[in-house]
Amino acid sequence: MRIATKIAMVGLMGLVVAGMLYSSSDDAGPVSAASDGGPAEEGGASGPADPRVAASASAPAGAGPVAPASSGRLADLAQNLLGMKPGPTAQQVRIARDFEALYTKWDLPLFESMFTRPTPAHVLEERIEWFHDRLGTCSSGQLMSWRDDLNARYVYPCERGTLEVGFPLDEKSGLLTGLALGARGIDPIDAARDAADAALLLTVEWSDQGFLQTFSDGFELEKMKAFFADIRRKYGACKRGETYLVSARGALFMIDCERGVRLMKVELNDDDKIRGFKISSPPAPGPQAEAAGSQ
């Protein structure tokens, strides 16, 4: 390869690195771990995680850095020039196929072979049954997005919609540390819509009583009051828009605000109060958005 070409490629990679180092933060708010049935998104405010579910802990404030879309395009260009073709590993493909088999017919030994640590089998079995009842039979998964050798997302076309599943893998064992499940083409449960509407009333005017009736005990009133004041200051009053992604006990909703569009996560506990709640940036165009629900 000519020296000039090598220099140009090194320079391009430098631009990629610079682009990836540039980042921005999302709306601040009290954040906790992802949970069993609700949408999992970056940033915003969230309630406590369900102790039945294996999920990783998160930082106590704000959203993590997110590289702009331009850095992804630069990385793709650099990888093409360098002859690199990133994509799912054989293990990621196998896990996606195993999940398809598990969705089609529950198999406890198969389930146990997929996860890196003991996980309550009945929780995932109930979740899969819930999706199966609404979506029907699903065909083979197709790669939706690929971050690295430990994170890939697949979409499964189904009879009455689509199922999106994120597969986070353990670096040492190559087995699952959890699942992110979400469906398109089906309606969220009424309780999720009602809770979303009640929460968004707090962007119009704060009410202690409204907050206590809508959110679980895992949320601190003063912190959430400040969080909603910040949302109101930045975006104005908001109302629920289209449903983005659905899970058994929650949903991701687009919300239309006076000064912009955001994405809102609502996840309910057994008393139909919000136990997981986040407001974050709207998803970028294309199939890069997070699926709902960590298992």
C-alpha positions in Angstrom: 0.0 0.0 0.0 1.3 3.4 -0.9 2.6 5.6 1.9 0.2 8.4 1.0 -2.8 6.0 1.2 -1.6 4.8 4.6 -1.3 8.3 5.9 -4.8 9.2 4.7 -6.3 6.1 6.4 -4.6 6.9 9.7 -5.9 10.4 9.4 -9.4 9.1 8.8 -9.2 6.8 11.8 -8.1 9.9 13.9 -11.3 11.6 12.8 -13.3 8.6 13.9 -11.7 8.6 17.3 -12.3 12.3 17.7 -15.9 12.0 16.7 -16.5 9.2 19.2 -14.9 11.2 22.0 -17.4 13.9 21.4 -20.5 13.2 23.5 -23.6 14.7 25.1 -25.7 14.0 28.1 -29.4 13.4 28.4 -31.9 14.7 30.9 -30.7 14.3 34.4 -32.7 12.4 37.0 -32.6 9.6 39.6 -31.6 6.4 37.8 -31.7 2.8 38.8 -31.2 -0.6 37.3 -33.3 -1.9 34.4 -36.1 -4.3 35.3 -38.1 -7.2 34.1 -40.8 -6.1 31.8 -40.4 -2.4 30.9 -38.6 -0.6 28.2 -34.9 0.0 28.8 -33.5 3.2 27.6 -30.6 5.5 28.3 -31.0 8.5 30.6 -33.9 10.0 32.5 -35.5 9.0 35.8 -36.3 5.5 36.9 -37.6 3.6 39.9 -36.2 0.6 41.7 -35.4 -2.7 39.9 -37.4 -5.9 40.5 -35.2 -8.1 42.7 -36.4 -11.2 40.9 -34.6 -10.2 37.8 -30.8 -10.3 37.1 -30.0 -6.8 35.8 -26.9 -4.6 36.1 -26.9 -1.6 38.4 -26.6 1.9 37.0 -25.2 5.3 38.1 -27.3 7.5 40.4 -27.6 10.5 38.1 -28.1 11.5 34.5 -27.5 9.7 31.2 -24.2 8.4 30.0 -22.4 9.9 27.0 -23.8 9.1 23.6 -21.7 9.4 20.5 -23.4 11.4 17.7 -24.6 9.7 14.6 -21.8 11.2 12.6 -19.2 9.2 14.5 -21.0 6.0 13.5 -20.9 7.0 9.8 -17.2 7.8 10.1 -16.5 4.5 11.7 -18.4 2.7 9.0 -16.4 4.5 6.3 -13.1 3.8 8.0 -14.0 0.1 8.5 -14.9 -0.2 4.8 -11.6 1.4 3.7 -9.7 -0.9 6.0 -11.5 -4.0 4.8 -13.1 -4.6 8.2 -16.6 -6.0 8.1 -18.0 -6.0 11.7 -21.0 -8.2 12.5 -22.4 -10.8 14.8 -20.2 -13.5 16.1 -21.0 -17.2 15.8 -22.0 -17.1 19.5 -24.4 -14.2 18.9 -26.0 -16.0 16.0 -26.4 -19.1 18.1 -28.0 -17.3 21.0 -30.4 -15.6 18.6 -31.4 -19.0 17.2 -31.7 -20.5 20.7 -34.1 -17.7 21.7 -36.2 -18.4 18.6 -36.5 -22.1 19.7 -37.2 -21.0 23.3 -40.0 -18.7 22.1 -41.5 -21.4 19.9 -41.5 -24.0 22.7 -40.3 -23.4 26.2 -37.4 -25.7 27.1 -35.9 -25.4 30.6 -32.6 -27.1 29.9 -32.1 -24.8 26.9 -33.0 -21.7 29.0 -30.5 -22.7 31.7 -27.7 -23.2 29.0 -28.2 -19.7 27.7 -27.6 -17.6 30.8 -24.4 -16.9 32.6 -25.9 -17.0 36.1 -29.1 -18.4 37.7 -32.2 -16.5 36.6 -35.8 -17.1 37.6 -37.0 -19.3 34.8 -40.7 -18.7 35.5 -40.3 -14.9 35.0 -39.0 -15.2 31.5 -41.4 -18.1 30.7 -44.3 -15.8 31.6 -43.0 -13.0 29.6 -42.5 -15.1 26.5 -46.0 -16.5 26.9 -47.4 -13.0 27.1 -45.7 -12.0 23.9 -46.6 -15.2 22.2 -50.3 -14.8 23.0 -50.3 -11.4 21.4 -47.8 -11.8 18.5 -48.4 -15.4 17.5 -45.8 -17.5 15.8 -42.5 -15.7 14.9 -40.1 -16.6 12.2 -36.3 -16.5 12.2 -34.6 -13.5 13.7 -32.9 -10.9 11.5 -30.0 -8.7 12.8 -31.4 -5.3 13.7 -28.3 -3.6 15.1 -24.8 -4.7 16.2 -22.7 -2.8 18.7 -19.9 -5.2 19.4 -19.2 -8.9 20.1 -21.2 -8.6 23.4 -24.2 -6.6 22.3 -26.5 -7.4 19.3 -30.2 -6.9 18.7 -32.5 -9.0 16.5 -36.0 -8.5 15.2 -38.4 -11.5 14.8 -41.3 -11.0 12.3 -44.4 -12.5 13.8 -48.0 -13.2 12.7 -49.4 -10.0 14.4 -46.4 -7.7 14.8 -42.7 -7.9 15.4 -40.6 -8.9 18.5 -37.3 -7.1 19.2 -34.8 -8.7 21.4 -31.4 -7.4 22.7 -28.8 -10.0 23.7 -26.2 -8.7 26.1 -23.4 -11.4 26.6 -20.9 -12.0 29.4 -17.4 -11.3 28.2 -15.9 -14.4 29.8 -18.6 -17.1 29.3 -20.2 -15.7 26.1 -23.6 -16.4 27.8 -26.5 -14.0 28.3 -26.5 -11.6 31.2 -30.1 -10.6 30.5 -32.6 -10.0 27.7 -34.3 -6.8 26.4 -37.7 -7.6 25.0 -40.2 -5.4 23.2 -43.0 -5.7 20.6 -44.3 -3.5 17.8 -47.7 -3.8 16.3 -49.7 -4.5 19.5 -51.4 -2.1 22.0 -49.9 -1.5 25.4 -52.0 -2.4 28.4 -54.5 0.2 29.5 -52.8 0.7 32.9 -49.6 1.7 31.1 -51.4 4.3 29.0 -53.2 5.6 32.1 -50.0 5.9 34.1 -48.2 7.6 31.2 -51.0 10.2 30.9 -51.0 10.8 34.7 -47.2 11.2 34.7 -47.3 13.7 31.9 -49.8 15.9 33.8 -46.9 16.6 36.1 -45.2 18.4 33.2 -48.2 20.7 33.0 -48.4 21.4 36.8 -46.8 19.6 39.7 -49.1 17.9 42.2 -47.9 16.0 45.3 -51.1 14.0 45.3 -50.9 13.2 41.6 -47.3 12.0 42.0 -48.1 9.8 45.0 -51.0 8.2 43.2 -49.0 7.5 40.1 -45.5 6.5 41.2 -44.3 3.7 43.5 -42.6 4.3 46.9 -39.2 3.8 45.2 -39.3 7.4 43.9 -38.4 10.4 46.1 -41.0 13.2 45.9 -38.5 16.1 46.1 -36.1 14.6 43.5 -39.0 13.9 41.1 -40.4 17.3 41.6 -37.1 18.8 40.6 -36.9 16.4 37.7 -40.3 17.4 36.3 -39.5 21.1 36.8 -36.4 20.6 34.7 -38.4 18.8 32.0 -41.0 21.7 32.1 -38.2 24.3 31.8 -36.5 22.6 28.9 -39.5 21.3 26.9 -42.7 22.7 28.3 -45.9 20.7 28.8 -45.9 17.3 27.2 -48.6 14.8 26.1 -48.5 11.2 25.0 -48.0 10.5 21.4 -47.5 7.3 19.4 -46.6 4.0 21.1 -43.0 3.1 20.3 -42.5 -0.3 21.9 -44.6 -2.5 24.2 -43.8 -4.9 27.0 -45.9 -7.0 29.4 -46.0 -4.3 32.1 -45.1 -1.1 30.3 -44.2 0.7 27.1 -42.1 3.3 25.4 -44.1 6.2 24.3 -43.2 9.1 22.1 -44.2 12.3 23.9 -45.0 15.6 22.1 -43.8 18.6 24.1 -44.2 22.3 23.5 -40.5 22.5 22.6 -39.6 19.2 21.2 -40.2 15.5 21.1 -38.9 13.0 23.7 -39.2 9.3 24.4 -40.8 8.2 27.7 -40.5 4.8 29.4 -43.3 3.6 31.7 -43.0 0.4 33.6 -45.6 -0.7 36.2 -45.5 -2.8 39.4 -48.2 -5.2 40.4 -50.3 -2.3 41.8 -50.2 -0.5 38.5 -48.0 2.2 39.9 -44.9 3.3 38.0 -41.8 1.5 39.1 -39.6 2.3 36.1 -39.7 5.8 34.4 -37.4 7.6 32.1 -37.5 10.5 29.7 -34.8 10.5 27.1 -33.8 11.6 23.6 -36.1 10.3 20.8 -34.6 7.4 18.8 -32.6 8.1 15.8 -34.1 7.3 12.4 -33.7 3.6 11.5 -33.5 0.4 13.4 -31.1 1.5 16.1 -33.5 2.1 19.0 -33.4 0.1 22.2 -35.8 -2.8 22.6 -38.1 -2.8 25.6 -37.7 -4.7 28.8 -34.7 -6.3 30.5 -35.1 -9.9 31.6 
